[in-house]
Amino acid sequence: MSRRSGAELSPSCSDNSVWYLYTGASNHMCGDENLFKELTKVDVGHISFGDASKVAVKGRGTIWYLQKNNRVGEIRDVYYVPDLKSNILSMGQLMEKGYSVRKQLLTPSAVNGMPRVSLCFF
């Protein structure tokens, strides 16, 4: 398992901070290893997409992000998928953990029908 040190607790809001909220995803997925606060590298298997393509899952971990109230939140059980070009939040996984999604979150820009969510990471 790799961990980032406490000395690295400065938020980063870059292009990789955009996540897509997707109802068709069974798991949260991220292609940027640097966003993980904790990461266990293991071959979990493959993720299949609607176009029949597959990509390898190389780990699972936790990502920290800055909430609106300036508290640090975390997204757990995120798959590390190095070949992924966009980060994906699973609507189903969020709802299983008790989160709710407000309509105003879904109103801002969308790409290919998927709402964009911008997060700042530690």
Secondary structure, 3 states (H helix, E strand, C coil): CEECCHHHCCCECCHHHEEEEECCCCCEEECCHHHEEEEEEEEEEEEECCCCCEEEEEEEEEEEEECCCCCEEEEEEEEECCCCCCEEEEHHHHHHCCCCCCHHHHCCCEECCEEEEECEEC
